[in-house]
């Protein structure tokens, strides 16, 4: 079997998602560091992996995939156990709805390239950037808090789904920017339960070797 390689940055929430999914599927994989702070994503060798110039890039089964949710969908379709979506179409739609509240409505607005553009084009300083970042997290978490169940340790049903894989990295980002999670008790409860799961623990940025020598 060909080696599975994840080209990633340790603090990237998109990379974090894929690490969780790889671990849930029980795959052995190797991490290759692509430092966003050093601009490694713009270097020719990384652009040769995928023209997006972003992280992560997943190398698997003789191909390279360049969007985290496409990677996770591929893993779920080619390695179906454990499944990351429920069986019923309506339940699948609900899990995707939860997931997209993060993937579509929070994360893109707080992507590093957007924050860099706010600095370069509009002169935003660190305080303004942090305020922008928190605004979109708080808005998105307000939606999720209304959609999530009032009990249990996952976002939907009794098993880990795509929504959980999206949620935990976004909560990690919220902590970095000092979002008060006391306003979101459902999110805080689910996040705490998931972070105790071995696949999530092993995927955490704090457990990543690069965290000890960031850059």
Phi, psi and omega in degrees: 000136180292148179294141174265126184235132176246112174274118194206167168246132191301328184266352179297127179291328177295319176296319179303315178304313184291323176301317178301311183297317178300318180292318178299325180279356177072028182270144169276137183207160181241137178265135172241122185287131172233100187283117176291328180290330178270356180078021181300333183292343180261000182283150183305322183294329178279321177298333177290336178286320179197134186291349180294333183064035180236174171236152359273169168235129180254126175255115185204140176054037176078014179221167177238137182238138191241014172227135188300318182287331173293322177298313183292321176298318179298315179300319183289329180280329183262339177229078193287354179245131352283148181291146181256002175228145176291170186281319187285134182305321180293322178292321177299317180297321180293318177297319178294324176299311177303313182299315184288340173302330178267307188294324184259326191253343178249301190301315183299327181286343180248013178296149182304322181294326176291316180297321177296324179291323177299322178291309189286323185268327187243002175069025180293134177266183185300320181295318179293320178298314180297321179296316177301312183300311182295323181305312185286328175293312182299317179299312181293320179294328177299322176292311182300319183302326178284336184268337187281157181289156183277353178214162177101168186249014176224168185286333182206135175067218185241002185227159177296136178230182176307323183298321179293321179297325178283324188293311188300314176299325180290324176294322176301319176297321181297323179293322179299329182254018169059043172283134181282107183280355177296339176281352185228067186296327178294315179298315181298320180295313182293318179301316180297319179294317182292323181293347174274350180286133183305320181294325178283321178301313182293334182274348186301142174304326179296334180269355184283136179305325181291342180294337180277346177218065187296154178165000000 
